[in-house]
Amino acid sequence: MNDSRLRMTKHHGAGNDFVVLGDLDDRRTLTPDLVRAVCDRHFGVGADGLIRVTAGRDGTDLAMDLRNADGSAAEMSGNGIRCLAQAAVEAGWVAPPQFTVWTRAGVRTIDYRVGERSGEADVAVDMGQPVLGPDQPQQFADRRARTVDLGNPHLVLLGPDLSSVDVAELGTRLQAVHPGGVNVEFVTAGPEPEELTLRVWERGVGETLACGTGTVAAAAAVRSWGLVGSRVRVHNPGGTLQVELGETGAILTGPTRTVGAVEVEPAVVLAAARR
């Protein structure tokens, strides 16, 4: 078999999907062109991002090299690291229930529970402490905005109705306002107490079915406005995730699913993407 092939697995957390490449010997180089080709939903495998898993750093069990669908490097993904966890457990690189992962946003601790059915798991990750920016005055009383830092940048916009929001237009426009780009969460409270509903524009990807760091950022911002408490259910378009906001940090919990295994020949997928 050709050693140049990328042998990967694909996973999703609430519809936020990633391909995971094991590279514990740190021999693979991921160029932006290759990442874009693999993540292309028409000419490649299709994913919101690609994760290369290497040996741990600074005493951790594993390390995460995360790339957005546009090929750019990213600091952290809450759903991405949960997908990494499932890939790592299924491949035997680590043993559950708990292990640590180095990320560009810092070390993250995983708590892993195997699901009742094959290919399913429930994964919780310590997301660190959300850092809130200043509350930004808005024209209408039912609208709020503030930035949140989770090792990657977020802008949380609270409003009364998500159905009328042009996520692509506003998300694209707001990139120019924030140097380096920003993940934008459009949020409304409800439908039940201690619940939020969210749509998200992810930097380097576009609108996605879910965002783990965005889910935590939204919960932290909306709690700061007094509309939810420390335990929040956040309804993403692709599924519901849970956030627990504690004094030492935030815990994100939700399901992960294995989609399948795939082998990709880099030269072939790059040629297909250039057509």
C-alpha positions as a Markdown table, in Angstrom:
| # | Residue | x | y | z |
|---|---|---|---|---|
| 1 | Met | 0.0 | 0.0 | 0.0 |
| 2 | Asn | 1.2 | 3.5 | -0.8 |
| 3 | Asp | 2.8 | 5.0 | 2.3 |
| 4 | Ser | 1.8 | 8.5 | 1.2 |
| 5 | Arg | -1.9 | 7.7 | 1.9 |
| 6 | Leu | -3.6 | 9.6 | 4.8 |
| 7 | Arg | -5.5 | 7.0 | 6.9 |
| 8 | Met | -8.1 | 9.0 | 8.8 |
| 9 | Thr | -11.3 | 8.6 | 10.7 |
| 10 | Lys | -14.3 | 11.0 | 10.5 |
| 11 | His | -16.4 | 12.0 | 13.5 |
| 12 | His | -18.9 | 14.6 | 14.5 |
| 13 | Gly | -20.1 | 16.3 | 17.6 |
| 14 | Ala | -23.6 | 17.7 | 17.1 |
| 15 | Gly | -23.0 | 17.8 | 13.4 |
| 16 | Asn | -19.7 | 19.7 | 13.7 |
| 17 | Asp | -17.6 | 17.2 | 11.7 |
| 18 | Phe | -13.8 | 16.6 | 11.6 |
| 19 | Val | -11.4 | 14.2 | 10.0 |
| 20 | Val | -8.8 | 12.9 | 12.4 |
| 21 | Leu | -5.3 | 11.9 | 11.3 |
| 22 | Gly | -3.1 | 9.9 | 13.7 |
| 23 | Asp | 0.5 | 11.0 | 13.4 |
| 24 | Leu | 2.1 | 10.0 | 16.7 |
| 25 | Asp | 5.6 | 10.0 | 15.1 |
| 26 | Asp | 5.1 | 13.5 | 13.8 |
| 27 | Arg | 6.0 | 12.7 | 10.2 |
| 28 | Arg | 3.1 | 14.3 | 8.3 |
| 29 | Thr | 3.1 | 17.8 | 6.9 |
| 30 | Leu | -0.3 | 19.4 | 6.4 |
| 31 | Thr | -0.2 | 22.2 | 3.8 |
| 32 | Pro | -3.2 | 24.6 | 3.6 |
| 33 | Asp | -3.9 | 23.3 | 0.1 |
| 34 | Leu | -4.1 | 19.7 | 1.3 |
| 35 | Val | -6.3 | 20.6 | 4.2 |
| 36 | Arg | -8.7 | 22.5 | 2.0 |
| 37 | Ala | -8.8 | 19.6 | -0.5 |
| 38 | Val | -9.6 | 17.0 | 2.1 |
| 39 | Cys | -12.2 | 19.2 | 3.8 |
| 40 | Asp | -13.9 | 20.1 | 0.5 |
| 41 | Arg | -17.5 | 18.7 | 0.6 |
| 42 | His | -17.7 | 18.1 | -3.1 |
| 43 | Phe | -14.2 | 17.0 | -4.2 |
| 44 | Gly | -12.8 | 15.8 | -0.9 |
| 45 | Val | -13.9 | 13.9 | 2.2 |
| 46 | Gly | -15.8 | 16.9 | 3.5 |
| 47 | Ala | -15.4 | 18.3 | 7.0 |
| 48 | Asp | -15.4 | 21.5 | 9.1 |
| 49 | Gly | -11.8 | 20.8 | 10.0 |
| 50 | Leu | -8.9 | 18.4 | 10.0 |
| 51 | Ile | -7.1 | 17.3 | 13.2 |
| 52 | Arg | -3.6 | 15.8 | 13.2 |
| 53 | Val | -3.0 | 14.0 | 16.5 |
| 54 | Thr | 0.7 | 13.8 | 17.6 |
| 55 | Ala | 2.4 | 12.6 | 20.7 |
| 56 | Gly | 1.8 | 14.6 | 23.8 |
| 57 | Arg | 3.7 | 17.7 | 24.9 |
| 58 | Asp | 4.5 | 19.2 | 28.3 |
| 59 | Gly | 3.4 | 16.0 | 30.0 |
| 60 | Thr | 0.2 | 15.5 | 28.2 |
| 61 | Asp | -1.0 | 12.2 | 26.6 |
| 62 | Leu | -1.6 | 13.6 | 23.1 |
| 63 | Ala | -1.4 | 16.9 | 21.2 |
| 64 | Met | -3.9 | 18.4 | 18.7 |
| 65 | Asp | -2.9 | 20.2 | 15.5 |
| 66 | Leu | -6.2 | 21.7 | 14.4 |
| 67 | Arg | -6.8 | 23.2 | 10.9 |
| 68 | Asn | -9.9 | 24.9 | 9.8 |
| 69 | Ala | -11.6 | 23.9 | 6.5 |
| 70 | Asp | -9.9 | 26.8 | 4.7 |
| 71 | Gly | -6.5 | 25.5 | 5.7 |
| 72 | Ser | -5.7 | 27.9 | 8.5 |
| 73 | Ala | -4.4 | 26.8 | 11.9 |
| 74 | Ala | -6.8 | 27.2 | 14.8 |
| 75 | Glu | -6.2 | 27.3 | 18.5 |
| 76 | Met | -9.0 | 25.2 | 19.8 |
| 77 | Ser | -12.3 | 23.5 | 19.0 |
| 78 | Gly | -14.6 | 22.1 | 21.7 |
| 79 | Asn | -16.3 | 19.7 | 19.4 |
| 80 | Gly | -13.0 | 19.0 | 17.5 |
| 81 | Ile | -11.2 | 17.9 | 20.7 |
| 82 | Arg | -14.1 | 15.7 | 21.6 |
| 83 | Cys | -13.9 | 14.1 | 18.2 |
| 84 | Leu | -10.1 | 13.7 | 18.7 |
| 85 | Ala | -10.9 | 11.9 | 22.0 |
| 86 | Gln | -13.1 | 9.4 | 20.3 |
| 87 | Ala | -10.6 | 8.7 | 17.5 |
| 88 | Ala | -7.9 | 8.3 | 20.1 |
| 89 | Val | -9.8 | 5.9 | 22.3 |
| 90 | Glu | -11.0 | 3.8 | 19.3 |
| 91 | Ala | -7.5 | 3.6 | 17.9 |
| 92 | Gly | -6.0 | 2.6 | 21.3 |
| 93 | Trp | -3.7 | 5.7 | 21.6 |
| 94 | Val | -5.1 | 6.4 | 25.1 |
| 95 | Ala | -7.3 | 4.6 | 27.6 |
| 96 | Pro | -10.5 | 6.1 | 29.0 |
| 97 | Pro | -11.9 | 7.5 | 31.2 |
| 98 | Gln | -9.5 | 10.5 | 31.6 |
| 99 | Phe | -6.6 | 11.8 | 29.6 |
| 100 | Thr | -5.0 | 15.2 | 28.6 |
| 101 | Val | -4.5 | 16.9 | 25.3 |
| 102 | Trp | -2.1 | 19.7 | 24.4 |
| 103 | Thr | -3.7 | 22.4 | 22.3 |
| 104 | Arg | -2.6 | 25.8 | 21.0 |
| 105 | Ala | -5.0 | 27.3 | 23.6 |
| 106 | Gly | -3.5 | 25.3 | 26.5 |
| 107 | Val | -3.8 | 21.9 | 28.1 |
| 108 | Arg | -7.3 | 20.3 | 28.1 |
| 109 | Thr | -8.5 | 17.4 | 30.2 |
| 110 | Ile | -10.9 | 14.9 | 28.7 |
| 111 | Asp | -13.5 | 12.7 | 30.5 |
| 112 | Tyr | -14.7 | 10.0 | 28.2 |
| 113 | Arg | -17.6 | 7.6 | 28.5 |
| 114 | Val | -18.2 | 4.9 | 25.9 |
| 115 | Gly | -21.7 | 5.0 | 24.5 |
| 116 | Glu | -24.3 | 2.2 | 24.6 |
| 117 | Arg | -24.0 | 1.6 | 20.9 |
| 118 | Ser | -20.9 | 1.1 | 18.7 |
| 119 | Gly | -19.5 | 4.4 | 17.4 |
| 120 | Glu | -21.1 | 6.5 | 20.1 |
| 121 | Ala | -19.5 | 8.3 | 23.1 |
| 122 | Asp | -20.2 | 11.0 | 25.6 |
| 123 | Val | -17.3 | 13.3 | 26.0 |
| 124 | Ala | -16.7 | 16.1 | 28.5 |
| 125 | Val | -13.8 | 18.6 | 28.1 |
| 126 | Asp | -12.4 | 21.2 | 30.5 |
| 127 | Met | -12.5 | 24.3 | 28.3 |
| 128 | Gly | -10.6 | 26.7 | 30.6 |
| 129 | Gln | -11.9 | 29.9 | 32.0 |
| 130 | Pro | -13.9 | 32.2 | 29.6 |
| 131 | Val | -12.5 | 35.7 | 29.6 |
| 132 | Leu | -15.3 | 38.2 | 29.0 |
| 133 | Gly | -14.8 | 41.5 | 27.2 |
| 134 | Pro | -16.7 | 44.7 | 28.0 |
| 135 | Asp | -20.5 | 44.8 | 27.5 |
| 136 | Gln | -21.1 | 46.7 | 24.3 |
| 137 | Pro | -24.0 | 49.1 | 24.3 |
| 138 | Gln | -26.8 | 48.3 | 21.8 |
| 139 | Gln | -29.5 | 50.4 | 20.3 |
| 140 | Phe | -32.3 | 48.1 | 21.5 |
| 141 | Ala | -32.9 | 46.9 | 25.1 |
| 142 | Asp | -33.4 | 43.2 | 24.0 |
| 143 | Arg | -30.0 | 43.1 | 22.2 |
| 144 | Arg | -26.6 | 42.6 | 23.9 |
| 145 | Ala | -23.1 | 42.0 | 22.7 |
| 146 | Arg | -19.7 | 41.2 | 24.1 |
| 147 | Thr | -16.5 | 39.4 | 23.2 |
| 148 | Val | -15.3 | 36.2 | 24.9 |
| 149 | Asp | -11.9 | 34.7 | 24.8 |
| 150 | Leu | -11.6 | 30.9 | 25.1 |
| 151 | Gly | -8.1 | 30.7 | 23.7 |
| 152 | Asn | -9.8 | 31.6 | 20.4 |
| 153 | Pro | -11.8 | 34.8 | 19.8 |
| 154 | His | -15.6 | 35.0 | 20.0 |
| 155 | Leu | -18.3 | 37.7 | 19.6 |
| 156 | Val | -21.6 | 36.8 | 21.2 |
| 157 | Leu | -24.7 | 38.7 | 19.9 |
| 158 | Leu | -27.9 | 38.2 | 21.9 |
| 159 | Gly | -31.1 | 39.0 | 20.0 |
| 160 | Pro | -34.8 | 38.1 | 20.0 |
| 161 | Asp | -35.1 | 36.1 | 16.8 |
| 162 | Leu | -32.5 | 33.9 | 15.0 |
| 163 | Ser | -34.7 | 32.9 | 12.0 |
| 164 | Ser | -34.3 | 36.3 | 10.3 |
| 165 | Val | -30.5 | 36.6 | 10.9 |
| 166 | Asp | -28.3 | 36.4 | 7.8 |
| 167 | Val | -25.5 | 34.5 | 9.4 |
| 168 | Ala | -23.3 | 34.4 | 6.4 |
| 169 | Glu | -23.6 | 38.1 | 5.6 |
| 170 | Leu | -23.1 | 39.3 | 9.1 |
| 171 | Gly | -20.4 | 36.7 | 9.9 |
| 172 | Thr | -18.4 | 37.6 | 6.9 |
| 173 | Arg | -18.7 | 41.4 | 7.5 |
| 174 | Leu | -17.6 | 41.1 | 11.2 |
| 175 | Gln | -14.4 | 39.4 | 10.2 |
| 176 | Ala | -13.1 | 42.7 | 8.8 |
| 177 | Val | -13.8 | 44.4 | 12.1 |
| 178 | His | -11.8 | 42.0 | 14.2 |
| 179 | Pro | -8.1 | 41.6 | 13.2 |
| 180 | Gly | -7.4 | 37.9 | 12.7 |
| 181 | Gly | -11.1 | 37.1 | 12.4 |
| 182 | Val | -13.6 | 36.1 | 15.0 |
| 183 | Asn | -16.2 | 33.3 | 15.7 |
| 184 | Val | -19.6 | 34.9 | 15.8 |
| 185 | Glu | -22.4 | 33.4 | 17.9 |
| 186 | Phe | -26.0 | 34.6 | 17.3 |
| 187 | Val | -28.0 | 33.6 | 20.4 |
| 188 | Thr | -31.5 | 33.9 | 21.9 |
| 189 | Ala | -32.6 | 32.8 | 25.3 |
| 190 | Gly | -34.9 | 29.7 | 25.6 |
| 191 | Pro | -37.0 | 28.0 | 24.6 |
| 192 | Glu | -37.0 | 26.8 | 28.3 |
| 193 | Pro | -35.3 | 28.3 | 31.4 |
| 194 | Glu | -31.5 | 27.6 | 31.5 |
| 195 | Glu | -31.5 | 27.0 | 27.8 |
| 196 | Leu | -30.1 | 28.9 | 24.8 |
| 197 | Thr | -30.5 | 28.6 | 21.1 |
| 198 | Leu | -27.5 | 29.4 | 18.9 |
| 199 | Arg | -26.4 | 29.8 | 15.3 |
| 200 | Val | -22.7 | 30.3 | 14.6 |
| 201 | Trp | -20.3 | 31.6 | 12.0 |
| 202 | Glu | -16.9 | 30.0 | 12.5 |
| 203 | Arg | -13.8 | 31.8 | 11.5 |
| 204 | Gly | -12.1 | 29.8 | 8.7 |
| 205 | Val | -15.2 | 27.7 | 8.0 |
| 206 | Gly | -18.5 | 29.5 | 7.7 |
| 207 | Glu | -21.8 | 28.6 | 9.3 |
| 208 | Thr | -21.6 | 25.2 | 11.0 |
| 209 | Leu | -24.1 | 23.0 | 12.6 |
| 210 | Ala | -22.5 | 23.4 | 16.0 |
| 211 | Cys | -19.5 | 25.0 | 17.7 |
| 212 | Gly | -18.1 | 23.8 | 21.1 |
| 213 | Thr | -16.1 | 26.9 | 22.0 |
| 214 | Gly | -18.9 | 29.1 | 20.7 |
| 215 | Thr | -21.4 | 27.2 | 22.9 |
| 216 | Val | -19.3 | 27.9 | 26.0 |
| 217 | Ala | -18.7 | 31.5 | 25.0 |
| 218 | Ala | -22.5 | 32.0 | 24.5 |
| 219 | Ala | -23.3 | 30.5 | 27.9 |
| 220 | Ala | -20.7 | 32.6 | 29.6 |
| 221 | Ala | -21.8 | 35.9 | 28.0 |
| 222 | Val | -25.5 | 35.3 | 28.6 |
| 223 | Arg | -24.9 | 34.3 | 32.2 |
| 224 | Ser | -23.1 | 37.6 | 32.6 |
| 225 | Trp | -26.3 | 39.4 | 31.5 |
| 226 | Gly | -28.2 | 37.5 | 34.2 |
| 227 | Leu | -30.4 | 35.4 | 31.9 |
| 228 | Val | -29.1 | 31.9 | 32.7 |
| 229 | Gly | -27.2 | 30.3 | 35.6 |
| 230 | Ser | -24.1 | 28.1 | 35.8 |
| 231 | Arg | -25.6 | 25.0 | 34.1 |
| 232 | Val | -26.9 | 25.7 | 30.6 |
| 233 | Arg | -28.2 | 23.6 | 27.7 |
| 234 | Val | -27.3 | 25.1 | 24.3 |
| 235 | His | -29.3 | 24.1 | 21.3 |
| 236 | Asn | -27.1 | 24.2 | 18.2 |
| 237 | Pro | -28.6 | 23.4 | 14.8 |
| 238 | Gly | -27.0 | 20.0 | 14.9 |
| 239 | Gly | -27.8 | 19.0 | 18.4 |
| 240 | Thr | -27.7 | 20.1 | 22.1 |
| 241 | Leu | -24.6 | 20.5 | 24.2 |
| 242 | Gln | -24.3 | 21.1 | 27.9 |
| 243 | Val | -22.1 | 23.8 | 29.6 |
| 244 | Glu | -21.2 | 23.9 | 33.3 |
| 245 | Leu | -19.6 | 27.3 | 34.3 |
| 246 | Gly | -17.5 | 26.9 | 37.4 |
| 247 | Glu | -15.1 | 29.1 | 39.4 |
| 248 | Thr | -12.1 | 27.4 | 37.8 |
| 249 | Gly | -13.4 | 27.0 | 34.3 |
| 250 | Ala | -16.1 | 25.7 | 32.0 |
| 251 | Ile | -16.9 | 22.1 | 31.2 |
| 252 | Leu | -18.4 | 21.2 | 27.8 |
| 253 | Thr | -20.3 | 17.9 | 27.5 |
| 254 | Gly | -22.0 | 16.3 | 24.5 |
| 255 | Pro | -22.2 | 13.2 | 22.2 |
| 256 | Thr | -19.7 | 12.2 | 19.6 |
| 257 | Arg | -20.3 | 9.8 | 16.7 |
| 258 | Thr | -17.9 | 8.0 | 14.5 |
| 259 | Val | -18.8 | 8.3 | 10.8 |
| 260 | Gly | -16.3 | 6.0 | 9.4 |
| 261 | Ala | -12.7 | 5.4 | 8.2 |
| 262 | Val | -11.2 | 6.8 | 5.0 |
| 263 | Glu | -7.9 | 6.6 | 3.1 |
| 264 | Val | -6.9 | 9.6 | 0.9 |
| 265 | Glu | -4.1 | 9.9 | -1.6 |
| 266 | Pro | -2.9 | 13.5 | -1.3 |
| 267 | Ala | -2.0 | 13.9 | -5.0 |
| 268 | Val | -5.4 | 12.6 | -6.1 |
| 269 | Val | -7.5 | 14.8 | -3.7 |
| 270 | Leu | -5.4 | 17.8 | -4.6 |
| 271 | Ala | -5.9 | 17.3 | -8.3 |
| 272 | Ala | -9.6 | 16.8 | -7.8 |
| 273 | Ala | -9.8 | 20.1 | -5.8 |
| 274 | Arg | -8.0 | 22.0 | -8.6 |
| 275 | Arg | -10.5 | 21.1 | -11.3 |
